[in-house]
Amino acid sequence: MGNRLSKIYTRTGDAGDTGLGDGSRTPKDNPRVEAYGTVDELNSIVGLLLASPLPDGVEPMLTRLQHELFDLGGELCMPGTTLIPESYVEGLERDLDALNEDLPPLKDFILPGGSEAAARCHLARTVARRAERRVVSLAEAEEVNPVSIRYLNRLSDFLFVAARVIARHDGGKEVLWVHGDKR
C-alpha cells in the first residue's frame, strides 16, 4: 500500500507530476488524480460537517463515510485495485432509508441551507456529485470499478437526506425554492 512518508515534502512533484499508489507517475491534472483529489476534498468537507453538532446517529454514519471515502481514494489512486464493495452501497441505502423514514415527502425543490451544519452537508452533497462526474470521466478513459460510481451516486442522495434531517434537528427549516415569477 505505498510508502510511509517520514518527510512530508519530497520534491518529486515539483515538475507537475505525481506518484500513483502503484508506483507509476502521472501528470497532476490526469483524470485519475482529479477523481481521487475530488474524493479527498469531499472527505475534508465531511470532516468539516462532523465538527458541527449533529442529530443522534448521524455522526457515526458520517465517520464511516470518511473511512469509505479514504478507501475510494485509495482505489482510484491504484489503477486496477478494487476496494469499494457492493456492501458500501447497501450500507448507504440502509442509512438513507433510516434517515428518510421520518421526513415529510418533498413536494418542492429546497435551497441549500437551513442551518450551518445543513449547509455544510449540502456542500458535501455537491462535491459528491462532482466526484461522481470525475470518476465517470475517468471511466471513459480507463477501467474503473462500477461500484464506485454507484457508491458516489448513492452518497449524494444520502447527503441530501442527511441535510434535511440536520436542518430540522437544528431548529432550522428547509427553504423551499420559489420560481422567479412567484417570488
C-alpha positions in Angstrom: 0.0 0.0 0.0 2.5 2.7 -0.9 5.4 4.1 1.1 5.0 5.8 4.5 6.2 9.4 4.4 8.6 10.4 7.2 9.4 13.6 5.3 6.3 15.4 4.0 8.0 17.3 1.1 9.7 15.0 -1.4 10.2 17.4 -4.3 9.2 14.6 -6.7 6.1 16.5 -7.8 7.8 19.8 -8.5 7.7 19.3 -12.2 3.9 18.8 -12.3 3.6 15.1 -12.0 2.7 12.8 -9.0 3.1 9.2 -8.0 0.2 6.8 -8.0 -0.3 4.1 -5.5 1.1 1.5 -7.9 4.4 3.4 -8.2 3.8 4.9 -11.6 3.9 8.7 -12.3 1.3 10.8 -14.0 0.6 14.5 -14.6 -1.2 16.1 -11.7 -4.1 17.1 -13.9 -4.7 13.5 -15.1 -8.4 12.5 -14.8 -7.4 9.8 -12.2 -5.7 12.5 -10.0 -8.7 14.8 -10.5 -11.0 11.9 -9.4 -9.2 10.9 -6.2 -8.4 14.6 -5.4 -12.1 15.4 -5.5 -12.9 12.4 -3.3 -10.3 13.8 -0.9 -11.9 17.2 -1.0 -15.3 15.6 -0.2 -13.8 13.7 2.7 -12.5 17.0 4.1 -15.9 18.6 3.8 -17.4 15.7 5.6 -14.8 16.3 8.3 -16.0 19.9 8.5 -19.6 18.7 8.8 -18.5 16.4 11.6 -17.2 19.4 13.5 -20.8 20.6 13.9 -23.4 19.4 16.4 -25.4 16.6 14.7 -28.6 14.6 15.4 -28.2 11.3 17.2 -27.0 8.6 14.8 -25.7 10.9 12.1 -22.2 11.2 13.4 -21.3 7.5 13.2 -22.8 7.3 9.7 -20.6 10.2 8.6 -17.5 8.8 10.3 -18.0 5.5 8.5 -18.3 7.5 5.2 -15.0 9.1 5.9 -13.3 5.7 6.1 -15.1 4.6 3.0 -14.1 7.7 1.1 -10.5 7.0 2.1 -10.9 3.5 0.6 -12.3 5.1 -2.5 -9.4 7.5 -2.8 -7.0 4.5 -2.4 -8.9 2.6 -5.1 -8.7 5.4 -7.5 -5.0 6.1 -6.7 -4.0 2.5 -7.5 -5.1 1.5 -11.1 -6.6 -2.0 -11.2 -7.4 -2.1 -7.5 -10.9 -2.7 -6.1 -11.5 -1.5 -2.6 -15.2 -0.5 -2.8 -17.6 -3.5 -2.4 -21.3 -3.5 -3.1 -21.8 -3.7 0.7 -20.8 0.0 0.9 -23.7 0.9 -1.4 -26.0 -1.2 0.6 -24.9 0.5 3.8 -25.7 3.9 2.3 -29.1 2.7 1.2 -29.9 1.4 4.7 -28.8 4.7 6.3 -30.6 6.7 3.7 -33.8 4.7 4.3 -33.4 5.2 8.1 -32.9 8.9 7.9 -35.7 9.4 5.3 -38.3 7.4 7.3 -39.5 10.3 9.5 -39.2 13.1 6.9 -42.2 14.5 5.2 -42.4 13.9 1.4 -40.7 16.6 -0.5 -43.0 18.4 -3.0 -40.7 21.3 -4.0 -37.0 21.8 -4.5 -35.2 23.1 -1.4 -32.4 25.6 -1.3 -29.1 24.5 0.2 -29.1 25.7 3.8 -31.5 25.6 6.7 -28.7 25.7 9.3 -24.9 25.9 9.3 -24.5 22.2 9.6 -27.2 21.5 6.9 -25.4 24.0 4.6 -22.1 22.1 5.1 -24.0 18.8 4.3 -25.3 20.4 1.1 -21.8 21.4 0.2 -20.6 17.9 0.7 -23.5 16.7 -1.5 -22.5 19.0 -4.4 -18.8 17.9 -4.1 -20.0 14.2 -4.1 -21.8 14.9 -7.4 -18.6 16.5 -8.8 -16.6 13.5 -7.6 -19.1 11.2 -9.3 -18.6 13.2 -12.6 -14.8 12.9 -12.2 -15.0 9.2 -11.8 -17.4 8.8 -14.7 -14.9 10.8 -16.8 -12.1 8.6 -15.7 -14.2 5.5 -16.6 -14.5 6.8 -20.1 -10.7 6.5 -20.5 -9.7 3.7 -18.1 -11.3 0.8 -16.3 -13.0 1.8 -13.1 -14.8 -0.3 -10.5 -18.5 0.4 -11.4 -19.5 0.0 -7.8 -17.5 3.2 -7.1 -19.8 5.2 -9.4 -22.9 3.7 -7.8 -21.4 4.5 -4.3 -20.9 8.2 -5.2 -24.4 8.4 -6.7 -25.9 7.0 -3.6 -23.7 9.1 -1.3 -25.0 12.3 -2.8 -28.6 11.1 -2.2 -27.6 10.2 1.4 -26.1 13.6 2.0 -29.3 15.3 0.6 -31.5 13.4 3.1 -29.0 14.0 5.9 -29.0 17.7 5.2 -32.8 17.7 5.6 -32.6 15.8 8.9 -29.8 18.1 10.1 -31.8 21.3 9.2 -34.8 20.1 11.2 -32.7 19.0 14.1 -31.0 22.4 14.3 -34.4 24.1 14.5 -33.9 25.5 11.0 -36.3 24.9 8.3 -36.0 23.9 4.7 -36.2 26.8 2.5 -38.4 25.9 -0.5 -37.4 27.2 -3.9 -39.9 29.7 -5.3 -40.0 30.1 -9.1 -38.9 33.6 -10.3 -42.4 34.7 -11.4 -43.8 33.8 -8.0 -41.3 35.5 -5.7 
